[in-house]
Amino acid sequence: MHTPRYTKLADIQADLFSNKTTCVELVTYYLHRIEKKRSLNAYIEVFQPESLQRAAELDKKYQENPKSVGRLFGAVVSIKDVICYAGHQVTASSKILEGFRSLYSATAVERLLSEDAIIIGRTNCDQFAMGSSNENSVYGAVRNAANPAKVPGGSSGGAAVSVQADTCWASLGSDTGGSVRQPAAFCGLVGLKPSYGRISRHGLLAYGSSFDQIGTFTRSVEDAALLLEIMSGADDFDGTASQLPVPTYFANVQQVSPETHSQKSKIVYFKQAVDNDGIDPQIREKTVHFIEQLREKGHLVEAVDFEYLDYIIPAYYVLTTAEASSNLSRYDGVRYGHRAAEAKTLDEVYKKSRTEGFSEEVKRRIMLGTFVLSSGYYDAYYTKAQQVRRLITERTRQLLAAYDFILMPTSPVPAWDLGAKINDPVSMYLMDIFTVQANMVGIPAISMPLGEDSAGCGIGIQLMADKFKENELLKFAQSIKK
């Protein structure tokens, strides 16, 4: 495997500030890596001339006044193709939005740019962030850089591989039910999903509005903390964005080291998530060993029964497909995006444009969502799923009142072969069993690398904390990193 040139922004900036490199040289290096790793299909579009021009402008800004540069000076970032960037295409990896250019930037993107980040390109993903393998894209499947015969995870697989393959320093993804954490696990990265509302969703193409969150792929916990701190905060364009003040996540994490951190934590895990025949033996073995290591360090780690685990996936898919049915109704072939050429009537414009524009998986979820919202079935499915969500939330918050963190494997299985599950949607849905809980409840979760499987792909361990406890979660993750 290729050793990344840099694993932390601090190292990049140390070389920039000592004149060992420049932003132009850095971007040139990453562009070379993108070209070399083109077969992985991580990028849909590379902003080559633009990123080099911005790098040159930032080099000049630094030369004129070294103190004038932002906190992300030297940060080369890719963004998932569901995040808007003014003047650039955003298609959700779907034909329905082919050629569409965004009129504005997502709040998260604006905040990165204001701190002098460089955006190098947009990354491939499952269409409208619907998938767990990044095979459901109009641009083709993404391959895992560690083993190109394996999936990278989804839906943010391209974003994960862009960091894994050393084509950028960090990447933004989105996480509706594990779409940052699962690819992070398969690609050996740190994947952070913040609390619902911690980062504004303005400019994030909606899938499930009460579940979606922008998240990050990095190689270090410190860098995840820095990106979170910069992107978080209230936003007039998003009424669901939290008004709570933003802690100094980055400084707090920097003060922590595995050698000196003495604070002991109380951690809980679910028996069903570890002592289960459905868990891959490699993952169970590494998880059990990790739990033993935590106990050796003096942390309290206890197992409990979580009686709602089997209900999480059904409730999640009822609710997210219902929200998708509503959110995706705006793509009608009339106002923007793909319009069927042969359509004669308004009815035909709707039907043909959507039939041609949406993938099978997106159509499946729209139809499922429309069904559960329909008269006669609303109470039986949608209302019941909302009740289950409330029970899961109450039980999770109850556990987090007694414990500091919930620990689980990020995925029940390691990265599978490309094409292995593409015709079995239910099997694919079950891959999210350990990640959707954080989205159902709206709490923060992080996936940390836990080694590799026999095929050379990553295995991850997941930690969850109570709502808006990112500070505690990041500090603990930093204290236990391998």
Order of alpha helices (4+ residues) and beta strands (2+ residues): alpha-alpha-beta-alpha-beta-alpha-beta-alpha-beta-alpha-beta-beta-alpha-alpha-beta-alpha-alpha-beta-alpha-alpha-alpha-alpha-beta-alpha-alpha-beta-beta-alpha
